[in-house]
Amino acid sequence: MRKCAMEALSDVMTDLPLAITAGDASGVGPEIALRLFAAGKLPNDVVVYGDVSVFIACASLLSLDVPIHATEDPSRRKTGALNIVDAGMLSSSELTPGVMSEAAGLAAHHYVVTATEDAIAGKVSAIVTLPINKEATQASVPGFIGHTELIAGLCGTDDYAMMLARQDVAVSHVSAHVSLREAIELVEPKRIGQVIRLTHNALSAFIAKPRIAVCGLNPHAGENRLFGNEDADQIVPAIETAMADGLTVSGPHPADTVFYRAVHKDQYDAIICMYHDQGHAPMKLIGFENSVNVTIGLPIVRTSVDHGTAFDIAWQGKAFTSSLLHAIHYAQRLRSG
Protein backbone atom coordinates (compact mmCIF):
# COMPACT_ATOMS: atom_id res chain seq x y z
CA MET A 1 0.00 0.00 0.00
CA ARG A 2 1.47 3.34 -1.06
CA LYS A 3 1.62 6.11 1.49
CA CYS A 4 0.57 9.71 1.16
CA ALA A 5 3.57 11.98 1.73
CA MET A 6 3.93 15.41 3.29
CA GLU A 7 6.29 17.08 0.83
CA ALA A 8 8.06 20.43 0.88
CA LEU A 9 7.60 21.29 -2.78
CA SER A 10 9.00 24.32 -4.58
CA ASP A 11 7.16 26.99 -6.58
CA VAL A 12 4.86 28.61 -4.04
CA MET A 13 1.62 29.90 -5.59
CA THR A 14 0.35 33.21 -4.20
CA ASP A 15 -2.74 33.92 -6.35
CA LEU A 16 -6.23 34.06 -4.82
CA PRO A 17 -7.41 30.46 -4.42
CA LEU A 18 -10.77 28.71 -4.45
CA ALA A 19 -11.60 27.07 -1.10
CA ILE A 20 -13.06 23.59 -0.64
CA THR A 21 -14.30 22.63 2.81
CA ALA A 22 -13.66 18.95 3.53
CA GLY A 23 -17.04 18.19 5.09
CA ASP A 24 -17.55 15.48 7.69
CA ALA A 25 -14.39 13.37 7.97
CA SER A 26 -16.49 10.24 8.55
CA GLY A 27 -18.16 10.72 5.17
CA VAL A 28 -17.13 10.74 1.53
CA GLY A 29 -15.85 14.33 1.37
CA PRO A 30 -12.12 13.70 1.95
CA GLU A 31 -11.98 10.75 -0.44
CA ILE A 32 -13.71 12.70 -3.21
CA ALA A 33 -11.18 15.53 -3.02
CA LEU A 34 -8.28 13.05 -2.89
CA ARG A 35 -9.51 11.00 -5.84
CA LEU A 36 -10.10 14.10 -7.99
CA PHE A 37 -6.57 15.28 -7.22
CA ALA A 38 -5.08 11.86 -7.96
CA ALA A 39 -6.92 11.83 -11.29
CA GLY A 40 -5.43 15.22 -12.19
CA LYS A 41 -8.86 16.88 -12.27
CA LEU A 42 -8.61 19.23 -9.29
CA PRO A 43 -7.76 22.78 -10.45
CA ASN A 44 -4.41 24.22 -9.41
CA ASP A 45 -5.97 27.15 -7.57
CA VAL A 46 -7.77 24.96 -5.00
CA VAL A 47 -7.03 24.88 -1.29
CA VAL A 48 -8.86 22.50 1.06
CA TYR A 49 -9.95 23.46 4.58
CA GLY A 50 -9.71 20.30 6.68
CA ASP A 51 -7.39 18.18 8.78
CA VAL A 52 -4.14 16.92 7.31
CA SER A 53 -4.35 13.78 9.45
CA VAL A 54 -7.67 12.87 7.81
CA PHE A 55 -6.31 13.18 4.29
CA ILE A 56 -3.14 11.21 5.03
CA ALA A 57 -5.18 8.38 6.56
CA CYS A 58 -7.75 8.34 3.76
CA ALA A 59 -5.12 8.43 1.01
CA SER A 60 -3.23 5.58 2.65
CA LEU A 61 -6.38 3.46 2.96
CA LEU A 62 -7.24 4.02 -0.71
CA SER A 63 -3.62 3.56 -1.89
CA LEU A 64 -3.53 7.06 -3.39
CA ASP A 65 -0.06 8.56 -3.83
CA VAL A 66 -1.07 12.17 -3.15
CA PRO A 67 1.49 14.69 -1.85
CA ILE A 68 -0.08 16.87 0.84
CA HIS A 69 1.07 20.31 1.87
CA ALA A 70 -0.18 22.04 5.02
CA THR A 71 -0.44 25.82 4.87
CA GLU A 72 -1.65 28.50 7.25
CA ASP A 73 -2.04 31.05 4.46
CA PRO A 74 -4.39 29.90 1.67
CA SER A 75 -2.64 32.15 -0.84
CA ARG A 76 0.69 30.36 -0.31
CA ARG A 77 0.35 26.95 -1.88
CA LYS A 78 2.73 24.40 -3.34
CA THR A 79 2.49 23.32 -6.94
CA GLY A 80 1.93 19.62 -7.44
CA ALA A 81 0.43 19.08 -3.98
CA LEU A 82 -2.99 18.95 -2.38
CA ASN A 83 -2.87 22.11 -0.29
CA ILE A 84 -4.71 21.99 3.03
CA VAL A 85 -5.42 24.69 5.58
CA ASP A 86 -4.95 22.39 8.56
CA ALA A 87 -7.48 22.80 11.37
CA GLY A 88 -5.51 20.48 13.66
CA MET A 89 -8.74 19.23 15.25
CA LEU A 90 -8.76 15.51 14.43
CA SER A 91 -6.07 12.92 15.07
CA SER A 92 -5.81 9.63 13.22
CA SER A 93 -7.00 7.78 16.34
CA GLU A 94 -10.27 9.75 16.29
CA LEU A 95 -11.24 8.85 12.73
CA THR A 96 -14.39 6.76 12.30
CA PRO A 97 -15.08 6.36 8.58
CA GLY A 98 -18.70 5.48 7.98
CA VAL A 99 -19.73 6.09 11.59
CA MET A 100 -21.21 9.32 12.92
CA SER A 101 -18.74 11.20 15.10
CA GLU A 102 -19.36 14.26 17.26
CA ALA A 103 -15.71 15.25 16.89
CA ALA A 104 -15.91 15.06 13.09
CA GLY A 105 -19.14 17.07 13.13
CA LEU A 106 -17.53 19.84 15.16
CA ALA A 107 -14.45 19.86 12.92
CA ALA A 108 -16.62 20.08 9.80
CA HIS A 109 -18.35 23.14 11.26
CA HIS A 110 -14.94 24.70 11.92
CA TYR A 111 -13.80 24.19 8.32
CA VAL A 112 -16.84 26.06 7.00
CA VAL A 113 -16.54 28.92 9.47
CA THR A 114 -12.83 29.40 8.73
CA ALA A 115 -13.27 29.26 4.95
CA THR A 116 -16.21 31.66 5.06
CA GLU A 117 -14.30 34.14 7.20
CA ASP A 118 -11.39 33.94 4.74
CA ALA A 119 -13.77 34.53 1.83
CA ILE A 120 -15.27 37.57 3.54
CA ALA A 121 -11.74 38.85 4.19
CA GLY A 122 -10.84 38.40 0.51
CA LYS A 123 -8.31 35.62 1.10
CA VAL A 124 -10.17 33.13 -1.12
CA SER A 125 -12.25 33.84 -4.20
CA ALA A 126 -15.08 31.35 -3.59
CA ILE A 127 -16.16 28.46 -1.35
CA VAL A 128 -17.18 24.96 -2.43
CA THR A 129 -18.51 22.82 0.40
CA LEU A 130 -18.42 19.06 0.77
CA PRO A 131 -21.21 17.44 2.84
CA ILE A 132 -21.73 17.80 6.57
CA ASN A 133 -23.79 15.42 8.69
CA LYS A 134 -26.30 17.68 10.44
CA GLU A 135 -26.86 15.34 13.37
CA ALA A 136 -23.14 15.01 14.06
CA THR A 137 -22.62 18.78 13.94
CA GLN A 138 -25.70 19.57 16.02
CA ALA A 139 -24.29 17.40 18.83
CA SER A 140 -21.66 20.10 19.43
CA VAL A 141 -23.35 23.09 17.78
CA PRO A 142 -27.02 22.85 18.85
CA GLY A 143 -28.19 25.81 16.74
CA PHE A 144 -26.75 24.42 13.52
CA ILE A 145 -29.34 23.99 10.74
CA GLY A 146 -27.25 23.61 7.61
CA HIS A 147 -24.46 25.01 5.47
CA THR A 148 -26.68 27.62 3.84
CA GLU A 149 -27.95 29.16 7.06
CA LEU A 150 -24.51 29.06 8.72
CA ILE A 151 -22.73 30.81 5.86
CA ALA A 152 -25.50 33.39 5.43
CA GLY A 153 -25.33 34.15 9.15
CA LEU A 154 -21.56 34.64 9.02
CA CYS A 155 -22.04 36.97 6.06
CA GLY A 156 -24.67 38.93 7.99
CA THR A 157 -27.39 38.61 5.35
CA ASP A 158 -31.05 37.59 5.62
CA ASP A 159 -31.78 38.10 1.93
CA TYR A 160 -30.58 34.81 0.45
CA ALA A 161 -31.94 31.64 -1.11
CA MET A 162 -30.93 28.12 -2.09
CA MET A 163 -30.51 27.41 -5.78
CA LEU A 164 -29.84 24.06 -7.45
CA ALA A 165 -28.18 24.46 -10.82
CA ARG A 166 -27.22 22.46 -13.88
CA GLN A 167 -25.80 23.70 -17.16
CA ASP A 168 -29.31 23.89 -18.66
CA VAL A 169 -31.53 25.07 -15.79
CA ALA A 170 -31.41 26.50 -12.26
CA VAL A 171 -34.01 26.04 -9.53
CA SER A 172 -34.38 28.47 -6.62
CA HIS A 173 -36.45 27.92 -3.50
CA VAL A 174 -38.73 30.29 -1.62
CA SER A 175 -38.13 28.12 1.45
CA ALA A 176 -35.78 25.22 2.12
CA HIS A 177 -35.13 23.58 5.48
CA VAL A 178 -38.50 24.12 7.14
CA SER A 179 -41.59 21.95 7.63
CA LEU A 180 -44.12 21.82 4.83
CA ARG A 181 -46.66 23.60 7.03
CA GLU A 182 -44.22 26.47 7.62
CA ALA A 183 -43.25 26.49 3.94
CA ILE A 184 -46.85 27.21 2.94
CA GLU A 185 -46.95 30.14 5.34
CA LEU A 186 -43.76 31.54 3.76
CA VAL A 187 -45.39 31.75 0.33
CA GLU A 188 -45.97 35.50 0.30
CA PRO A 189 -45.22 38.23 -2.28
CA LYS A 190 -42.22 39.85 -0.61
CA ARG A 191 -40.28 36.61 -0.21
CA ILE A 192 -41.19 35.33 -3.68
CA GLY A 193 -40.09 38.66 -5.15
CA GLN A 194 -36.77 38.41 -3.29
CA VAL A 195 -36.05 34.96 -4.69
CA ILE A 196 -36.97 36.04 -8.23
CA ARG A 197 -34.59 39.01 -7.97
CA LEU A 198 -31.77 36.96 -6.40
CA THR A 199 -32.08 34.35 -9.14
CA HIS A 200 -32.07 37.00 -11.86
CA ASN A 201 -28.98 38.65 -10.39
CA ALA A 202 -27.08 35.36 -10.03
CA LEU A 203 -27.78 34.14 -13.57
CA SER A 204 -27.09 37.57 -15.04
CA ALA A 205 -23.42 36.83 -14.38
CA PHE A 206 -23.46 34.72 -17.55
CA ILE A 207 -26.95 35.05 -19.13
CA ALA A 208 -27.93 38.41 -20.61
CA LYS A 209 -31.64 38.18 -19.80
CA PRO A 210 -32.55 35.11 -17.72
CA ARG A 211 -35.97 33.59 -18.43
CA ILE A 212 -37.58 32.79 -15.07
CA ALA A 213 -40.64 30.58 -14.55
CA VAL A 214 -42.44 30.72 -11.20
CA CYS A 215 -44.13 27.55 -9.91
CA GLY A 216 -47.54 27.55 -8.36
CA LEU A 217 -48.04 26.19 -4.86
CA ASN A 218 -51.18 24.15 -5.42
CA PRO A 219 -51.99 21.48 -8.05
CA HIS A 220 -52.36 23.09 -11.49
CA ALA A 221 -51.24 26.40 -9.91
CA GLY A 222 -54.60 26.60 -8.17
CA GLU A 223 -56.63 26.35 -11.39
CA ASN A 224 -58.42 29.68 -10.98
CA ARG A 225 -58.83 29.24 -7.21
CA LEU A 226 -60.39 25.80 -7.58
CA PHE A 227 -57.54 24.29 -5.50
CA GLY A 228 -56.68 27.19 -3.20
CA ASN A 229 -56.15 30.94 -3.26
CA GLU A 230 -52.41 31.18 -2.61
CA ASP A 231 -51.42 31.18 -6.28
CA ALA A 232 -53.65 34.10 -7.17
CA ASP A 233 -53.27 36.07 -3.95
CA GLN A 234 -49.59 35.57 -3.10
CA ILE A 235 -47.67 34.45 -6.18
CA VAL A 236 -49.26 36.50 -8.97
CA PRO A 237 -48.53 39.87 -7.30
CA ALA A 238 -44.83 38.99 -6.97
CA ILE A 239 -44.66 38.04 -10.65
CA GLU A 240 -46.42 41.24 -11.73
CA THR A 241 -43.99 43.35 -9.69
CA ALA A 242 -40.96 41.60 -11.18
CA MET A 243 -42.33 42.04 -14.69
CA ALA A 244 -42.91 45.74 -14.02
CA ASP A 245 -39.25 45.97 -13.01
CA GLY A 246 -38.22 44.62 -16.41
CA LEU A 247 -37.42 41.03 -15.48
CA THR A 248 -38.39 38.18 -17.82
CA VAL A 249 -40.74 36.31 -15.50
CA SER A 250 -43.86 34.22 -16.07
CA GLY A 251 -46.31 32.09 -14.09
CA PRO A 252 -47.50 30.74 -11.84
CA HIS A 253 -46.91 27.51 -13.74
CA PRO A 254 -48.08 24.04 -12.70
CA ALA A 255 -45.11 22.32 -11.09
CA ASP A 256 -45.85 19.01 -12.83
CA THR A 257 -45.07 20.39 -16.31
CA VAL A 258 -42.68 23.33 -15.89
CA PHE A 259 -39.55 21.17 -15.56
CA TYR A 260 -40.33 19.37 -18.81
CA ARG A 261 -40.74 22.72 -20.57
CA ALA A 262 -37.48 24.05 -19.12
CA VAL A 263 -35.27 21.00 -19.70
CA HIS A 264 -36.73 19.48 -22.87
CA LYS A 265 -38.14 22.56 -24.60
CA ASP A 266 -35.56 25.14 -23.46
CA GLN A 267 -38.26 27.63 -22.53
CA TYR A 268 -36.75 28.78 -19.21
CA ASP A 269 -33.33 29.31 -17.65
CA ALA A 270 -34.61 29.14 -14.07
CA ILE A 271 -37.58 27.93 -12.06
CA ILE A 272 -38.73 29.39 -8.75
CA CYS A 273 -40.13 26.67 -6.47
CA MET A 274 -42.24 27.29 -3.39
CA TYR A 275 -40.67 24.67 -1.10
CA HIS A 276 -37.76 22.25 -0.78
CA ASP A 277 -39.07 19.04 -2.35
CA GLN A 278 -40.89 20.82 -5.17
CA GLY A 279 -37.48 21.72 -6.57
CA HIS A 280 -35.15 19.10 -5.15
CA ALA A 281 -37.07 16.00 -6.23
CA PRO A 282 -37.12 16.72 -9.98
CA MET A 283 -33.59 18.15 -10.01
CA LYS A 284 -32.16 15.07 -8.33
CA LEU A 285 -34.06 12.86 -10.75
CA ILE A 286 -32.71 14.58 -13.85
CA GLY A 287 -29.20 15.23 -12.58
CA PHE A 288 -28.24 13.84 -9.19
CA GLU A 289 -24.54 13.64 -10.08
CA ASN A 290 -24.26 16.97 -11.89
CA SER A 291 -26.50 19.35 -9.94
CA VAL A 292 -24.82 22.07 -7.89
CA ASN A 293 -26.14 23.67 -4.72
CA VAL A 294 -25.64 27.47 -4.80
CA THR A 295 -26.40 30.01 -2.09
CA ILE A 296 -27.54 33.16 -3.88
CA GLY A 297 -27.68 36.61 -2.32
CA LEU A 298 -24.39 36.36 -0.43
CA PRO A 299 -21.50 38.84 -0.73
CA ILE A 300 -19.30 35.80 -1.50
CA VAL A 301 -19.56 32.93 -3.99
CA ARG A 302 -20.61 29.64 -2.40
CA THR A 303 -21.47 26.39 -4.17
CA SER A 304 -21.78 22.84 -2.89
CA VAL A 305 -22.11 19.26 -4.00
CA ASP A 306 -25.71 18.12 -4.06
CA HIS A 307 -25.33 14.92 -2.06
CA GLY A 308 -24.82 13.86 1.53
CA THR A 309 -22.06 12.26 3.57
CA ALA A 310 -22.92 8.73 2.36
CA PHE A 311 -21.57 7.00 5.45
CA ASP A 312 -22.45 3.61 3.96
CA ILE A 313 -19.75 3.90 1.28
CA ALA A 314 -17.32 6.32 2.96
CA TRP A 315 -13.59 5.74 2.37
CA GLN A 316 -14.27 2.81 0.04
CA GLY A 317 -13.45 4.52 -3.26
CA LYS A 318 -17.06 4.13 -4.45
CA ALA A 319 -18.42 7.69 -4.21
CA PHE A 320 -18.86 9.57 -7.50
CA THR A 321 -16.61 12.60 -7.84
CA SER A 322 -18.40 14.45 -10.62
CA SER A 323 -20.61 16.52 -8.31
CA LEU A 324 -17.59 18.23 -6.73
CA LEU A 325 -16.14 18.94 -10.15
CA HIS A 326 -19.42 20.53 -11.28
CA ALA A 327 -19.58 22.58 -8.06
CA ILE A 328 -16.05 23.87 -8.67
CA HIS A 329 -16.81 24.78 -12.27
CA TYR A 330 -20.02 26.60 -11.29
CA ALA A 331 -18.16 28.56 -8.62
CA GLN A 332 -15.56 29.56 -11.21
CA ARG A 333 -18.37 30.62 -13.51
CA LEU A 334 -19.98 32.81 -10.86
CA ARG A 335 -16.78 34.43 -9.61
CA SER A 336 -15.74 35.39 -13.13
CA GLY A 337 -19.15 36.82 -13.99
C-alpha positions in Angstrom: 0.0 0.0 0.0 1.5 3.3 -1.1 1.6 6.1 1.5 0.6 9.7 1.2 3.6 12.0 1.7 3.9 15.4 3.3 6.3 17.1 0.8 8.1 20.4 0.9 7.6 21.3 -2.8 9.0 24.3 -4.6 7.2 27.0 -6.6 4.9 28.6 -4.0 1.6 29.9 -5.6 0.3 33.2 -4.2 -2.7 33.9 -6.3 -6.2 34.1 -4.8 -7.4 30.5 -4.4 -10.8 28.7 -4.5 -11.6 27.1 -1.1 -13.1 23.6 -0.6 -14.3 22.6 2.8 -13.7 19.0 3.5 -17.0 18.2 5.1 -17.5 15.5 7.7 -14.4 13.4 8.0 -16.5 10.2 8.5 -18.2 10.7 5.2 -17.1 10.7 1.5 -15.8 14.3 1.4 -12.1 13.7 2.0 -12.0 10.7 -0.4 -13.7 12.7 -3.2 -11.2 15.5 -3.0 -8.3 13.1 -2.9 -9.5 11.0 -5.8 -10.1 14.1 -8.0 -6.6 15.3 -7.2 -5.1 11.9 -8.0 -6.9 11.8 -11.3 -5.4 15.2 -12.2 -8.9 16.9 -12.3 -8.6 19.2 -9.3 -7.8 22.8 -10.4 -4.4 24.2 -9.4 -6.0 27.1 -7.6 -7.8 25.0 -5.0 -7.0 24.9 -1.3 -8.9 22.5 1.1 -10.0 23.5 4.6 -9.7 20.3 6.7 -7.4 18.2 8.8 -4.1 16.9 7.3 -4.4 13.8 9.5 -7.7 12.9 7.8 -6.3 13.2 4.3 -3.1 11.2 5.0 -5.2 8.4 6.6 -7.7 8.3 3.8 -5.1 8.4 1.0 -3.2 5.6 2.6 -6.4 3.5 3.0 -7.2 4.0 -0.7 -3.6 3.6 -1.9 -3.5 7.1 -3.4 -0.1 8.6 -3.8 -1.1 12.2 -3.1 1.5 14.7 -1.9 -0.1 16.9 0.8 1.1 20.3 1.9 -0.2 22.0 5.0 -0.4 25.8 4.9 -1.6 28.5 7.3 -2.0 31.1 4.5 -4.4 29.9 1.7 -2.6 32.1 -0.8 0.7 30.4 -0.3 0.3 26.9 -1.9 2.7 24.4 -3.3 2.5 23.3 -6.9 1.9 19.6 -7.4 0.4 19.1 -4.0 -3.0 18.9 -2.4 -2.9 22.1 -0.3 -4.7 22.0 3.0 -5.4 24.7 5.6 -4.9 22.4 8.6 -7.5 22.8 11.4 -5.5 20.5 13.7 -8.7 19.2 15.2 -8.8 15.5 14.4 -6.1 12.9 15.1 -5.8 9.6 13.2 -7.0 7.8 16.3 -10.3 9.7 16.3 -11.2 8.8 12.7 -14.4 6.8 12.3 -15.1 6.4 8.6 -18.7 5.5 8.0 -19.7 6.1 11.6 -21.2 9.3 12.9 -18.7 11.2 15.1 -19.4 14.3 17.3 -15.7 15.3 16.9 -15.9 15.1 13.1 -19.1 17.1 13.1 -17.5 19.8 15.2 -14.5 19.9 12.9 -16.6 20.1 9.8 -18.4 23.1 11.3 -14.9 24.7 11.9 -13.8 24.2 8.3 -16.8 26.1 7.0 -16.5 28.9 9.5 -12.8 29.4 8.7 -13.3 29.3 4.9 -16.2 31.7 5.1 -14.3 34.1 7.2 -11.4 33.9 4.7 -13.8 34.5 1.8 -15.3 37.6 3.5 -11.7 38.8 4.2 -10.8 38.4 0.5 -8.3 35.6 1.1 -10.2 33.1 -1.1 -12.3 33.8 -4.2 -15.1 31.3 -3.6 -16.2 28.5 -1.4 -17.2 25.0 -2.4 -18.5 22.8 0.4 -18.4 19.1 0.8 -21.2 17.4 2.8 -21.7 17.8 6.6 -23.8 15.4 8.7 -26.3 17.7 10.4 -26.9 15.3 13.4 -23.1 15.0 14.1 -22.6 18.8 13.9 -25.7 19.6 16.0 -24.3 17.4 18.8 -21.7 20.1 19.4 -23.3 23.1 17.8 -27.0 22.9 18.8 -28.2 25.8 16.7 -26.8 24.4 13.5 -29.3 24.0 10.7 -27.3 23.6 7.6 -24.5 25.0 5.5 -26.7 27.6 3.8 -27.9 29.2 7.1 -24.5 29.1 8.7 -22.7 30.8 5.9 -25.5 33.4 5.4 -25.3 34.1 9.2 -21.6 34.6 9.0 -22.0 37.0 6.1 -24.7 38.9 8.0 -27.4 38.6 5.4 -31.0 37.6 5.6 -31.8 38.1 1.9 -30.6 34.8 0.5 -31.9 31.6 -1.1 -30.9 28.1 -2.1 -30.5 27.4 -5.8 -29.8 24.1 -7.5 -28.2 24.5 -10.8 -27.2 22.5 -13.9 -25.8 23.7 -17.2 -29.3 23.9 -18.7 -31.5 25.1 -15.8 -31.4 26.5 -12.3 -34.0 26.0 -9.5 -34.4 28.5 -6.6 -36.4 27.9 -3.5 -38.7 30.3 -1.6 -38.1 28.1 1.5 -35.8 25.2 2.1 -35.1 23.6 5.5 -38.5 24.1 7.1 -41.6 22.0 7.6 -44.1 21.8 4.8 -46.7 23.6 7.0 -44.2 26.5 7.6 -43.2 26.5 3.9 -46.8 27.2 2.9 -46.9 30.1 5.3 -43.8 31.5 3.8 -45.4 31.8 0.3 -46.0 35.5 0.3 -45.2 38.2 -2.3 -42.2 39.9 -0.6 -40.3 36.6 -0.2 -41.2 35.3 -3.7 -40.1 38.7 -5.1 -36.8 38.4 -3.3 -36.1 35.0 -4.7 -37.0 36.0 -8.2 -34.6 39.0 -8.0 -31.8 37.0 -6.4 -32.1 34.3 -9.1 -32.1 37.0 -11.9 -29.0 38.7 -10.4 -27.1 35.4 -10.0 -27.8 34.1 -13.6 -27.1 37.6 -15.0 -23.4 36.8 -14.4 -23.5 34.7 -17.5 -27.0 35.0 -19.1 -27.9 38.4 -20.6 -31.6 38.2 -19.8 -32.6 35.1 -17.7 -36.0 33.6 -18.4 -37.6 32.8 -15.1 -40.6 30.6 -14.6 -42.4 30.7 -11.2 -44.1 27.6 -9.9 -47.5 27.5 -8.4 -48.0 26.2 -4.9 -51.2 24.1 -5.4 -52.0 21.5 -8.0 -52.4 23.1 -11.5 -51.2 26.4 -9.9 -54.6 26.6 -8.2 -56.6 26.3 -11.4 -58.4 29.7 -11.0 -58.8 29.2 -7.2 -60.4 25.8 -7.6 -57.5 24.3 -5.5 -56.7 27.2 -3.2 -56.2 30.9 -3.3 -52.4 31.2 -2.6 -51.4 31.2 -6.3 -53.7 34.1 -7.2 -53.3 36.1 -3.9 -49.6 35.6 -3.1 -47.7 34.4 -6.2 -49.3 36.5 -9.0 -48.5 39.9 -7.3 -44.8 39.0 -7.0 -44.7 38.0 -10.7 -46.4 41.2 -11.7 -44.0 43.4 -9.7 -41.0 41.6 -11.2 -42.3 42.0 -14.7 -42.9 45.7 -14.0 -39.2 46.0 -13.0 -38.2 44.6 -16.4 -37.4 41.0 -15.5 -38.4 38.2 -17.8 -40.7 36.3 -15.5 -43.9 34.2 -16.1 -46.3 32.1 -14.1 -47.5 30.7 -11.8 -46.9 27.5 -13.7 -48.1 24.0 -12.7 -45.1 22.3 -11.1 -45.9 19.0 -12.8 -45.1 20.4 -16.3 -42.7 23.3 -15.9 -39.6 21.2 -15.6 -40.3 19.4 -18.8 -40.7 22.7 -20.6 -37.5 24.1 -19.1 -35.3 21.0 -19.7 -36.7 19.5 -22.9 -38.1 22.6 -24.6 -35.6 25.1 -23.5 -38.3 27.6 -22.5 -36.7 28.8 -19.2 -33.3 29.3 -17.6 -34.6 29.1 -14.1 -37.6 27.9 -12.1 -38.7 29.4 -8.7 -40.1 26.7 -6.5 -42.2 27.3 -3.4 -40.7 24.7 -1.1 -37.8 22.2 -0.8 -39.1 19.0 -2.4 -40.9 20.8 -5.2 -37.5 21.7 -6.6 -35.1 19.1 -5.2 -37.1 16.0 -6.2 -37.1 16.7 -10.0 -33.6 18.2 -10.0 -32.2 15.1 -8.3 -34.1 12.9 -10.7 -32.7 14.6 -13.9 -29.2 15.2 -12.6 -28.2 13.8 -9.2 -24.5 13.6 -10.1 -24.3 17.0 -11.9 -26.5 19.3 -9.9 -24.8 22.1 -7.9 -26.1 23.7 -4.7 -25.6 27.5 -4.8 -26.4 30.0 -2.1 -27.5 33.2 -3.9 -27.7 36.6 -2.3 -24.4 36.4 -0.4 -21.5 38.8 -0.7 -19.3 35.8 -1.5 -19.6 32.9 -4.0 -20.6 29.6 -2.4 -21.5 26.4 -4.2 -21.8 22.8 -2.9 -22.1 19.3 -4.0 -25.7 18.1 -4.1 -25.3 14.9 -2.1 -24.8 13.9 1.5 -22.1 12.3 3.6 -22.9 8.7 2.4 -21.6 7.0 5.4 -22.4 3.6 4.0 -19.7 3.9 1.3 -17.3 6.3 3.0 -13.6 5.7 2.4 -14.3 2.8 0.0 -13.5 4.5 -3.3 -17.1 4.1 -4.5 -18.4 7.7 -4.2 -18.9 9.6 -7.5 -16.6 12.6 -7.8 -18.4 14.5 -10.6 -20.6 16.5 -8.3 -17.6 18.2 -6.7 -16.1 18.9 -10.2 -19.4 20.5 -11.3 -19.6 22.6 -8.1 -16.1 23.9 -8.7 -16.8 24.8 -12.3 -20.0 26.6 -11.3 -18.2 28.6 -8.6 -15.6 29.6 -11.2 -18.4 30.6 -13.5 -20.0 32.8 -10.9 -16.8 34.4 -9.6 -15.7 35.4 -13.1 -19.1 36.8 -14.0 
